[in-house]
């Protein structure tokens, strides 16, 4: 089991999950490098049958510093949103698409300002990859028909669109090429150090619970204490004992985290290489073994003042060390960080003018969810420079609430908008200043909103919520109908693997207590019988899964993915042409080419 007090443990966490806490370069590659026309069936706000496809594609819904963003660009991006049913998540996804289109526009403008251009060879390569994915022997006529059918463009217009999108990787490469990496910097990527760190905290962080006896101090007091402890250690004091008695560092209770740690491999710009930010990294780099760093202000995993004794340093350069490969990786990392910071700053100052209030509402909702993430990080002691104040957040929430209420009037049957409005109301229902009468009014409106959403889409959590609201309203008969419908839906869609069995088991258990709450003991007993059956099936299925994994690990085993009810086949997969990192692969077999 991982040691929760180890810096190495936190390093692993942030190596795996740190990118989820921010945008990174993915914001520039979050959309496929193609532009076409299409519309997800749940969007509800653009009717391709009502206007010509060409007009729908070229119409503008917003401008960024005067550059138009078209409905066609939005529709093409929306088509890539898979596995999202109508609801708040889908509404946020639409806002994120607008946000990314804005970012792409700003990035293209920056590329133009810097004189960056995509080469004809880059565009030809992207087009050839997509064409080859359809089959090696596809004719010119079939390729032209495919582009017209899939992207609603002529070949020349599609090439122009690809050239427009190819500016982004060209811009990124220009930043990476500007980075100058010395041979020593490349070799230092394998350097490691052992440290005993002493951290005097100025703020509490759930990520680093304070050891017993260690308290948060005001900034000036923390600095003064850190300086005094450093003087004590330099005077011959036992650094381990000093750490145990005073430090909030995760390894303090062992007298310091004395494991080998990478000295130059940066977790993230915020955390640095050694968890406490760039200033601490630089202090360590300047310190010789057996000596102490200066006291520096910590950032990253904690807030406060930190110093350390450098115990040992080593650099076991790998035998297969590839200077060019490491240099390229550093260029990507540093160039990527610089372009990310620049583009985000440019987006923040961009003049964005919406002509479509629907898109603006979704965009503002996605910004509100970004603020939620920033507030969460602030609660973890990781408040960034752009963390919203309470007043800023309240203004954004009020604007989104007003826009979503207007959208609901405009699209009264839109399940996504209904559930967004419901989510906001739920936070207000039990607010400190909400009266019992107001709570009942909100409950009744939530019932109407859930009913609206369930007219056109099925969602178990929403249906459970609706039933629970009926119970709260003292209407057990209506609640019972919802629980009974949930049971019938489960019966109609039996589980077929471990994941679906676990989901069904959780739902059945919830139905047991729900039926008992509406005084339906017979139905509750039926659900309990299903629970018992599912638990037995799960045990058997997990045993089969474990045996299959063991067999796959055997030498010479072939891994065949077989869908439920399908036949085994060794299907090769390759990344989709022009797809961003993380895009699901596509089968190498060509899709049917539309006939003219």
C-alpha positions in Angstrom: 0.0 0.0 0.0 1.3 3.5 -0.9 2.5 5.6 2.0 0.2 8.6 2.3 3.0 10.6 3.8 5.4 10.1 1.0 6.2 12.8 -1.5 6.7 10.0 -4.0 3.1 9.0 -3.5 1.9 12.6 -4.3 4.2 12.7 -7.3 2.6 9.5 -8.7 -0.9 11.0 -8.1 -0.1 14.2 -10.0 1.8 12.4 -12.7 -1.3 10.3 -13.4 -4.1 12.9 -12.7 -2.5 16.3 -12.7 -3.5 17.1 -16.2 -7.2 16.7 -15.3 -6.8 19.8 -13.0 -6.1 22.1 -15.9 -6.2 22.5 -19.6 -2.7 21.9 -20.8 -2.0 21.7 -24.5 -5.0 19.4 -24.9 -7.1 22.6 -25.1 -5.5 23.2 -28.5 -6.0 19.6 -29.7 -9.4 18.9 -28.1 -11.1 19.1 -31.5 -10.4 16.9 -34.5 -8.3 18.6 -37.2 -11.2 18.6 -39.6 -14.1 20.8 -40.1 -17.4 19.5 -41.3 -21.1 19.7 -40.8 -23.2 17.5 -38.5 -25.5 17.9 -35.5 -26.0 15.6 -32.5 -29.5 14.5 -32.2 -29.9 16.1 -28.7 -28.7 19.6 -29.5 -32.2 20.8 -30.3 -31.3 24.3 -31.3 -30.2 23.9 -35.0 -32.6 22.3 -37.5 -30.6 21.2 -40.6 -33.9 20.6 -42.4 -35.1 24.1 -41.8 -32.2 25.8 -43.7 -29.8 24.6 -46.4 -26.7 22.8 -45.2 -24.5 25.4 -46.8 -26.2 28.3 -45.0 -26.2 26.4 -41.7 -22.5 25.8 -42.0 -21.5 29.3 -42.9 -23.7 31.2 -40.5 -21.9 32.8 -37.6 -22.8 32.4 -34.0 -19.9 34.4 -32.5 -16.8 36.4 -33.4 -13.5 36.4 -31.6 -11.5 39.6 -32.2 -13.6 40.0 -35.3 -13.0 36.4 -36.6 -16.2 34.5 -37.1 -17.0 31.1 -35.6 -19.6 29.3 -37.6 -22.4 26.9 -36.8 -20.7 24.4 -39.1 -17.6 24.4 -36.9 -19.7 23.9 -33.8 -21.8 21.2 -35.4 -18.7 19.3 -36.5 -17.3 19.4 -33.0 -20.6 18.5 -31.4 -20.7 15.4 -33.5 -17.5 14.2 -31.6 -19.3 14.2 -28.2 -20.0 10.6 -27.7 -21.6 8.8 -24.8 -23.2 11.8 -23.3 -26.9 11.7 -22.7 -29.0 14.9 -22.4 -28.5 16.6 -19.1 -26.2 19.1 -17.4 -23.1 17.2 -18.6 -24.2 17.6 -22.3 -25.0 21.3 -21.8 -21.5 21.8 -20.3 -20.0 19.8 -23.2 -21.6 22.3 -25.6 -20.2 25.2 -23.7 -16.7 23.5 -23.7 -16.9 23.2 -27.5 -17.6 26.9 -27.8 -14.7 27.6 -25.4 -12.4 25.4 -27.4 -13.5 27.0 -30.7 -12.7 30.4 -29.1 -9.3 29.2 -28.1 -8.6 27.8 -31.5 -9.5 31.1 -33.1 -7.1 32.9 -30.7 -4.4 30.4 -31.5 -4.8 30.9 -35.2 -4.7 34.6 -34.8 -1.4 34.2 -32.8 0.0 32.0 -35.6 -0.8 34.7 -38.2 0.7 37.4 -36.0 3.9 35.4 -35.7 4.0 34.5 -39.4 3.5 30.8 -38.7 2.1 28.8 -41.7 1.2 25.2 -42.2 3.1 23.7 -45.1 1.4 22.2 -48.1 3.1 19.0 -47.2 1.4 18.9 -43.8 -2.0 19.5 -45.3 -1.4 16.9 -48.0 -0.3 14.4 -45.4 -3.5 14.9 -43.3 -5.7 14.6 -46.3 -3.9 11.5 -47.5 -4.3 9.9 -44.0 -8.0 10.4 -44.0 -8.4 9.2 -47.6 -6.3 6.1 -47.0 -8.5 5.2 -44.0 -11.4 4.7 -46.5 -9.4 2.1 -48.5 -6.2 2.1 -50.6 -8.0 1.9 -53.9 -10.7 4.5 -53.4 -11.3 6.5 -56.6 -11.1 10.3 -57.0 -14.9 10.3 -57.5 -15.5 8.3 -54.3 -13.2 10.5 -52.3 -14.9 13.7 -53.6 -18.3 12.1 -52.8 -17.1 11.2 -49.3 -15.9 14.7 -48.5 -19.2 16.2 -49.8 -21.3 13.7 -47.8 -19.3 13.7 -44.5 -18.2 17.3 -44.4 -20.6 19.1 -46.7 -17.7 20.7 -48.5 -16.1 20.7 -51.9 -12.5 19.3 -52.1 -11.0 22.8 -52.4 -13.1 24.1 -49.4 -12.1 21.1 -47.4 -8.4 21.6 -48.1 -8.7 25.2 -47.0 -10.4 24.0 -43.8 -7.6 21.5 -43.1 -5.0 24.2 -43.7 -6.7 26.4 -41.2 -6.7 23.7 -38.6 -3.1 22.7 -39.4 -1.9 26.1 -38.1 -2.3 24.9 -34.5 0.3 22.2 -34.5 2.6 24.5 -36.6 2.3 27.2 -33.9 3.0 24.7 -31.1 6.1 23.4 -33.0 7.3 27.0 -33.5 7.3 27.4 -29.7 9.1 24.1 -29.1 11.7 25.0 -31.7 12.5 28.2 -29.9 13.6 26.3 -26.8 17.3 25.9 -26.3 18.3 22.9 -24.2 21.9 22.4 -23.1 23.5 19.0 -23.0 23.7 19.3 -19.2 20.0 20.0 -18.9 19.3 16.8 -20.9 21.6 14.7 -18.8 20.2 16.1 -15.5 16.8 14.6 -16.3 18.1 11.4 -14.6 19.5 13.3 -11.5 18.1 12.5 -8.1 18.3 13.9 -4.6 17.6 12.9 -1.0 16.2 15.6 1.1 14.9 16.3 4.6 12.5 19.1 4.3 10.9 21.4 6.9 7.7 23.1 6.0 6.0 25.7 8.2 2.4 25.9 6.8 0.5 29.2 6.3 -2.7 27.4 5.2 -4.3 24.0 5.8 -4.6 21.6 2.8 -6.7 18.4 2.7 -4.0 17.0 0.5 -1.5 17.3 3.3 -3.1 16.8 6.7 -1.2 18.5 9.5 0.7 16.2 11.8 -0.2 16.3 15.5 1.2 19.4 17.2 1.8 21.3 13.9 -0.4 24.4 13.4 -1.0 26.9 10.6 0.7 30.3 11.3 0.2 33.8 9.8 2.6 34.5 7.0 5.1 36.7 8.9 5.1 34.3 11.9 5.7 31.2 9.6 8.6 32.9 7.9 10.1 33.9 11.3 9.8 30.4 12.6 11.3 28.8 9.5 14.3 31.2 9.7 14.8 30.3 13.4 14.6 26.6 12.7 17.1 26.8 9.8 19.5 28.7 12.1 19.0 26.0 14.7 19.8 23.2 12.2 22.8 25.0 10.8 24.1 25.4 14.4 24.2 21.6 14.8 20.6 20.8 15.6 19.2 17.4 14.6 17.3 18.1 11.3 15.2 14.9 11.7 14.1 15.9 15.2 13.4 19.5 14.0 11.2 18.1 11.2 9.3 15.7 13.4 8.5 18.5 15.9 7.6 21.3 13.6 7.1 20.3 9.9 4.0 19.8 7.8 6.1 18.0 5.2 4.5 14.5 4.5 7.7 12.7 5.5 8.3 14.8 8.6 7.2 12.1 11.1 9.9 9.9 9.8 12.5 12.6 10.3 12.2 13.6 6.7 11.3 11.8 3.4 14.7 10.3 2.6 13.7 8.4 -0.6 15.5 9.3 -3.9 13.5 11.9 -5.8 13.9 13.3 -9.4 15.6 16.7 -9.1 14.8 18.1 -12.5 11.8 16.2 -13.8 9.0 18.7 -13.4 5.6 17.4 -12.3 3.8 20.5 -13.5 4.7 24.2 -13.7 2.7 24.7 -10.4 4.4 21.9 -8.4 7.8 22.0 -9.9 10.1 19.0 -9.6 10.2 18.7 -5.8 6.6 19.5 -5.0 7.0 22.9 -3.5 7.4 25.1 -6.6 10.0 26.6 -8.8 11.7 28.7 -6.1 12.3 25.6 -3.9 13.7 23.7 -6.9 16.2 26.4 -7.7 17.2 26.5 -4.0 17.9 22.8 -4.1 19.9 23.0 -7.4 22.3 25.5 -5.8 22.9 23.5 -2.6 25.7 21.0 -2.1 25.2 17.6 -0.3 25.3 18.1 3.5 24.3 21.8 3.2 21.0 23.6 3.7 18.9 25.5 1.3 17.6 29.0 2.1 14.1 29.4 3.4 11.8 29.9 0.4 8.1 30.5 0.0 6.4 27.2 -0.9 3.9 26.7 -3.7 2.5 23.5 -5.2 1.4 20.9 -2.7 1.3 23.3 0.2 1.5 27.0 1.2 4.0 28.2 3.7 7.8 28.5 4.1 10.2 25.6 3.5 13.9 24.7 3.7 15.7 21.5 3.4 19.0 19.7 4.1 20.4 18.1 0.9 21.5 14.6 2.0 22.7 13.1 -1.2 22.7 13.7 -5.0 23.4 11.2 -7.8 23.0 11.0 -11.5 23.0 7.5 -12.9 22.6 8.3 -16.6 21.0 5.4 -18.3 23.1 3.3 -20.6 20.6 3.8 -23.4 20.5 7.6 -22.8 19.3 9.3 -26.0 20.3 13.0 -25.8 18.1 13.9 -28.8 15.1 12.2 -27.5 15.4 13.8 -24.1 16.1 17.2 -25.6 13.0 16.9 -27.8 10.9 15.9 -24.8 12.1 19.0 -22.9 11.4 21.2 -25.8 7.8 19.9 -26.0 7.4 20.3 -22.2 8.8 23.9 -22.0 7.4 25.1 -25.3 4.0 23.7 -24.4 4.0 25.4 -21.1 4.8 28.8 -22.7 2.2 28.6 -25.5 -0.4 27.4 -23.0 0.2 30.4 -20.8 0.2 32.8 -23.7 -3.0 31.5 -25.4 -4.9 31.4 -22.1 -3.9 35.0 -21.5 -4.9 36.0 -25.0 -8.3 34.2 -24.6 -8.9 36.1 -21.3 -8.4 39.4 -23.1 -10.1 38.5 -26.4 -13.2 40.4 -27.5 -15.9 37.7 -27.9 -19.3 38.8 -29.3 -22.1 36.3 -29.5 -25.0 36.6 -32.0 -26.5 33.3 -30.7 -27.7 33.6 -27.1 -28.1 29.8 -26.8 -24.3 29.3 -27.4 -23.5 32.1 -25.0 -25.6 30.5 -22.3 -23.7 27.2 -22.7 -20.4 29.0 -22.9 -21.1 30.8 -19.6 -22.2 27.6 -18.0 -18.9 25.9 -18.9 -17.0 28.9 -17.4 -19.0 28.5 -14.2 -17.9 24.8 -14.0 -14.3 26.0 -14.5 -14.8 28.3 -11.5 -16.2 25.3 -9.6 -12.9 23.4 -10.3 -10.8 26.4 -9.3 -12.8 26.7 -6.1 -12.2 23.1 -5.4 -8.5 23.5 -5.9 -8.5 26.5 -3.6 -10.1 24.3 -0.9 -7.2 21.9 -1.4 -4.8 24.7 -0.8 -4.0 25.1 -4.5 -5.6 28.5 -5.3 -4.2 29.8 -8.6 -3.9 33.4 -9.6 -7.2 33.2 -11.5 -9.2 31.7 -8.6 -12.6 33.5 -8.5 -13.6 35.6 -5.5 -17.0 34.8 -3.9 -18.4 37.9 -5.5 -17.2 36.9 -9.0 -18.6 33.4 -8.6 -21.9 34.8 -7.4 -22.2 37.1 -10.5 -21.4 34.2 -12.8 -23.9 32.0 -11.2 -26.6 34.7 -11.4 -25.9 35.3 -15.1 -26.0 31.6 -15.9 -29.3 31.1 -13.9 -30.9 34.0 -15.8 -29.6 32.7 -19.2 -30.8 29.2 -18.5 -34.3 30.4 -17.4 -34.5 32.3 -20.7 -33.4 29.2 -22.6 -36.0 27.1 -20.9 -38.8 29.5 -22.0 -37.4 29.3 -25.5 -37.0 25.5 -25.5 -39.4 24.2 -22.8 -38.9 20.6 -23.8 -35.1 20.6 -23.9 -34.0 18.0 -21.3 -30.5 19.4 -20.9 -31.7 22.9 -20.1 -34.4 21.5 -17.7 -31.8 19.5 -15.8 -29.3 22.5 -15.7 -32.1 24.7 -14.1 -32.9 21.8 -11.8 -29.3 21.5 -10.6 -29.2 25.1 -9.7 -32.5 25.0 -7.9 -31.3 22.0 -5.8 -28.5 24.0 -4.4 -31.0 26.7 -3.3 -33.6 24.4 -1.8 -31.8 23.9 1.5 -29.9 27.1 1.6 -29.6 28.8 4.9 -32.1 31.6 4.0 -34.7 29.4 2.2 -38.0 29.2 4.1 -40.0 25.9 4.4 -42.6 27.4 2.0 -39.9 28.2 -0.5 -38.5 24.7 -0.1 -41.8 23.3 -1.1 -42.1 25.6 -4.1 -38.7 24.6 -5.3 -39.6 20.9 -4.8 -42.7 21.3 -6.9 -40.8 23.0 -9.7 -38.1 20.3 -9.5 -40.8 17.7 -10.1 -41.9 19.5 -13.3 -38.3 19.8 -14.5 -37.6 16.1 -13.9 -40.8 15.2 -15.7 -39.8 17.4 -18.6 -36.4 15.7 -18.9 -37.8 12.2 -18.6 -40.2 12.8 -21.5 -37.4 12.5 -24.1 -34.6 10.8 -22.3 -34.2 8.0 -19.7 -31.9 8.5 -16.7 -32.0 6.4 -13.6 -30.8 9.0 -11.2 -33.3 11.5 -12.5 -36.1 9.0 -12.2 -35.0 8.1 -8.6 -34.9 11.8 -7.8 -38.4 12.3 -9.2 -39.7 9.4 -7.1 -38.1 10.8 -4.0 -39.6 14.2 -4.6 -43.0 12.6 -4.9 -42.4 10.9 -1.5 -41.4 14.2 0.0 -44.6 15.6 -1.3 -46.5 12.8 0.4 -47.5 11.2 -2.9 -46.3 7.6 -2.4 -48.5 6.2 -5.2 -46.7 8.4 -7.7 -43.3 7.5 -6.2 -44.2 3.8 -6.4 -45.0 4.1 -10.2 -41.5 5.5 -10.8 -39.8 2.8 -8.8 -41.9 0.1 -10.6 -40.9 1.6 -13.9 -37.2 1.5 -12.9 -37.6 -2.2 -12.1 -39.3 -2.9 -15.5 -36.5 -1.1 -17.3 -33.9 -3.2 -15.4 -35.7 -6.4 -16.4 -35.8 -5.3 -20.0 -32.1 -4.6 -20.1 -30.4 -7.5 -18.3 -26.7 -7.0 -17.4 -24.0 -9.0 -19.3 -20.7 -8.3 -17.7 -19.1 -7.2 -14.4 -19.6 -3.5 -14.9 -23.3 -3.8 -15.9 -23.9 -6.3 -13.2 -22.5 -4.0 -10.5 -24.6 -1.1 -11.8 -27.7 -3.3 -11.8 -26.9 -4.5 -8.3 -26.5 -1.0 -7.0 -29.8 0.0 -8.5 -31.6 -3.1 -7.2 -30.3 -2.3 -3.7 -31.6 1.2 -3.9 -35.0 -0.1 -5.1 -35.2 -2.4 -2.0 -35.1 0.5 0.4 -37.3 2.7 -1.9 -40.1 0.1 -2.1 -40.0 -0.3 1.7 -40.2 3.5 2.1 -43.5 3.5 0.1 -44.9 0.5 2.0 -44.5 -2.0 -0.7 -42.9 -4.9 1.2 -43.7 -7.5 -1.5 -41.9 -5.5 -4.2 -39.0 -4.9 -1.8 -38.7 -8.6 -1.3 -38.6 -9.2 -5.1 -35.8 -6.7 -5.4 -33.9 -8.4 -2.6 -34.2 -11.7 -4.4 -32.7 -10.0 -7.5 -29.9 -8.6 -5.4 -29.0 -12.1 -4.1 -29.1 -13.5 -7.6 -26.9 -10.6 -8.9 -24.4 -11.0 -6.1 -24.0 -14.7 -7.0 -23.6 -13.9 -10.7 -21.0 -11.3 -9.9 -18.9 -13.7 -7.9 -18.9 -16.2 -10.8 -18.2 -13.5 -13.4 -15.3 -12.1 -11.4 -13.8 -15.5 -11.1 -14.1 -16.0 -14.9 -12.6 -12.6 -15.4 -9.6 -13.4 -13.1 -9.0 -16.7 -14.9 -9.2 -15.0 -18.3 -6.7 -12.4 -17.3 -4.4 -15.1 -16.0 -4.7 -17.0 -19.3 -4.0 -13.8 -21.3 -0.8 -13.2 -19.2 0.5 -16.7 -20.2 3.3 -16.7 -22.8 2.0 -16.8 -26.4 -1.6 -15.8 -25.4 -3.6 -13.8 -28.0 -5.9 -11.1 -26.7 -9.2 -11.0 -28.5 -11.8 -8.5 -27.5 -15.2 -10.1 -28.0 -18.4 -8.0 -27.5 -21.4 -9.6 -25.8 -22.9 -12.0 -28.2 -20.1 -11.5 -30.8 -17.6 -13.7 -32.4 -13.9 -13.7 -31.7 -11.8 -11.9 -34.3 -8.4 -10.4 -34.3 -9.2 -6.8 -35.3 -6.4 -4.4 -35.7 -7.1 -0.8 -34.7 -5.3 2.4 -35.6 -5.8 6.0 -34.4 -8.4 8.0 -36.4 -6.9 10.3 -39.0 -6.1 13.7 -37.5 -7.6 12.6 -34.1 -6.4 14.2 -30.9 -4.6 12.1 -28.3 -7.1 10.0 -26.4 -9.5 9.7 -29.4 -10.9 6.1 -29.6 -9.3 4.1 -32.4 -11.1 3.1 -35.5 -11.1 -0.3 -37.3 -8.8 -0.6 -40.2 -11.6 -1.9 -42.4 -12.9 1.0 -44.5 -16.3 2.5 -43.9 -18.8 2.3 -46.8 -18.2 5.1 -49.3 -21.5 6.9 -50.1 -22.6 6.5 -53.7 -23.1 9.5 -55.8 
